[in-house]
Amino acid sequence: MRRPVIGISSSYFVDNASHGTFNRHSLTAAYSIGVEKAGGTPIILPFLPNSVDGYLEIVDGLIISGGSDFDPALFGDTEVHPATYDITPDRDEAEIRLVRGAKERGIPVLGICRGIQAIAVALGGTLIQDVPTQFSAEIGHRQHEHGIEPSEPGHAVTITPGTQVAGIYGDRPVGVNSFHHQAVKDAPEDFIVSATSDDGLIEAIESTGPCFMIGLQWHPEIMFEAHEEHLGPFVALVEAAKSAKLVSA
């Protein structure tokens, strides 16, 4: 059987090159490397809403990657917090369609950082627009502002026993990195919280339904080279994609 094809949503990047300015669909290389190391074949998905159905025809699994903030109107907020930045409507729409379409088709999904937020927004959950001003400043969730290297833990999370995330990491506290100011406020219906930080912030959610759908607020792709346990989410996604292929075959 061929390796599962894992589609990875892209970010927006304005490249001010010497020969001109170009709008690019971009992706940190570590996502693709993580998929390949886990036994999958990575492909990068531009955020083109009208192409989402085509993407869902060819992928066996999805990663919704990190990036900038969602439009607060999509989760019911009537005002935009001053810290909310770089809203990209086409990306919002494409990723919402990807999550909903994957759920309908039984395609496994791993959401990373913005990706956990995409899962929440797409399926009826809500977000905190700015953690330090609307939730708690107890923990520095933007570790780069505190001089902590991206591949090193910024804080620990407590894993909920018996969850799929516990199956990946174990029940012990896990050191994770942290580069966000938004977070999940309310998980969608039929989801459970599978990890929290010491300040009570939601750090991971997962579906209780038949389809593999896990969201992580941290960036395992940046950590797995130095901390091999963080390759686990990629392995779990690829294995879920293999199982989903066998069921649909």
N, C-alpha and C positions, 0 to 999 in steps of 0.2 A: 504494500500500500504506500502511495506517495506521502510525503510529509504534509501535514496539515498546513494550509495557506492561512496565515494570520495577517489580516488587514490592520494597519495602524493609522489612526487619524493624524493629520498634519496640522502644524501651526502656521501662523502668518509671520512673514519676515520681510521687512523692507531693506533691500540690499543697495546701499549707496556706493556703487562701484565707480571706478575711475572712468568707465565708459558710459555711465548712465545709472539711473535709479530704476530698480526692478522689484516688483512685488513677487515674492516667492512663497510657494508651499514648502515648508521645511519640517525637518524632524531631527531631533538629537539622535546620533548614530547608536547610542547605547540601547535604545528600544529594539532596533533591528538585530543588534548583536545578541541581546538577551533571548529573542525569539529563536534565532538560529542555534544558539547554545542549548536551548531547551528542546530542540528537535523539530522546529517548525520552519516554514518558509515565509519570511516577512515580505509584505508589499506595503507601500506607502499610499494612503488614500487622500487625494486633494479634497478640501472641503467644498464640494460642489453638490448642493442639495439635489439637483436633478439627476445626478449620477448614483445616488445612494442605492436605488433598487438594483442597479447593475453591479455595484460592489457586493451586495448581499447575495447575488447569484454565484459569485466566484470565491468567496472566502469561507473558511471553516471555523474561524474564530476572529475576534476583534479585540484590539486594544484601543481604548479612547485615551489619548495622551494628555500631557499637561499643557498649560498655557494660561492665557489671560482670563478675564472675568466674563461671566454670563450677564446678559441683559436682565436686570432685576425684575422687569415686568413679566418675564417668563415664569417666575416663581411667586408672583403675587405682590411684590413690593411696589409701592406707588412712587417712591423716591429713590434716586440714585445716590448712594453714599459718596462723599468726596474722594474716598480712597479707591473706589471702583474704577478700573482702567481698561482701555483697549477692547471695548466691546466690538465684536465682529459678527454681525448678524448672520452672514452665510455660514460661518463655522457653527454658531449656535444651532441653526436650523439643521445643518447636515448631521451633526452629532446627535441631536434629539431624534432625528429620523433613523439614524443607525441603531441607536439603543432600542427604540420601539420596534423597528423591523427585525432586529436580532431576537428580541423576546418572542415575537410572533412566530419566527422560523425555528426557534430552538438553537440559535447560534451562540456559543459561549462568548462571554464578554468579560474583560478585565479593564476596569477604569483606574487610571493613575492620576492623582492630584486633581486637576480640573476634571479628569475622567470620572472620579467618584461623584463629583458635582453634576456632571452630565447625566449620569444614571439617575440621580435624585431628581433633577429638574425634568427629565424626560418622562418619568414614571409617577410624578405627582408629589414628590418631596419638596422641601424648601431649603434655602441656604441662609447662612449668616453672611452678610456682605462684608463685614470687617471685624475680625475676631477680637483684636485688642480693645476696640471701642464699643462693641456690641455684645461681647461675651466675657472675655477675661484677658488681662495682660499678664497673668501669673507665669505663663510659659512663653518664651520667645519662639513663636512658630515660623519666624523668618531667620533661620540660623546664620545666614550670610551676613546679617546685620550685627552679629555677635562674633564674627571671625571664625566660625566653625566650618571646616572643609566640607564640600558637598557630599563626599563619599562617606563621611563620618556621622554617627548619630548626633542629633540635636537634642533629643529627649527620648524617653521610653514610652511604649504603649502597653496597655494591659489587654491581653487577648481573652475573648469570651470562650470558656471551655465548651467543647462539643461542636464548635462551628467549623466551617470549611477553612477559615483562616487559621484556626487552631490546628487543623490537619496539615496546613502548610508550614507553620512556624512553631507549633507546639503551644502548650498552655502557659509557658513562662513569659515574663515581660521581654519585649524585644526593643532594641535600640533602633530608631528610625531617623531619617533626615526630614527636614521640614522647611518648605519655602513658600508658604501660602498665607494669605490673610483672609480668605473666604473658606467656609467649611459647611458641611451638611448640618442643618438645624433639625429637620424632621426627615427621617428615612421614609421612603415610599411604603405604601401598603404592601404586605407580603414580603417585606425585608426586615432583617434584624441587624442590630448593631453588633459587630463582631470584634471591635477594638476601640478603646478610648485612651486618651492621654490623662495624666494625673489631674488636670484641671477640669476633666469631664467632657472635653471636646470629642465629638465623634471622629474616629480615625479610620474605621473600616465598616463597610456594610456588605451584606450578601443577601441574595434572594433565597426565600424558603421554598420556591417553586422548583419545577423539574429542570429548568435551564440554569447552567452555571453562569452566575452573574455576580462578580465581586468588585467592590470599589475600595481602593486604598488611598488615603490622603498623602502618603509618603511616596518617594521616588525609588523603588527597588532597582530600577535600571541603572541608577547612578551608584548604587551601593554594592552590587553583586560581585564585582571584581575584588573588592577588599573584604567583603562579608558574604560568603558564599550562600548563606541561608536566604539571601534576598533574590537568588535565582529561582527560588521556590514558586513564586506566583506565575512565572513564565512557564515553568514545567507543568504546573497545575492546569493552566490554560490550554497548553498544547495537548495534554492528556485528555482533557474534557473535549477538545475539538476532535481528537481521534475517536472517542466514544460516541460523540454525536454523529460522526460520519458513518460509523458501523450501524447505528440505529436506523439512519435514513437510507442506508444502502439497500 
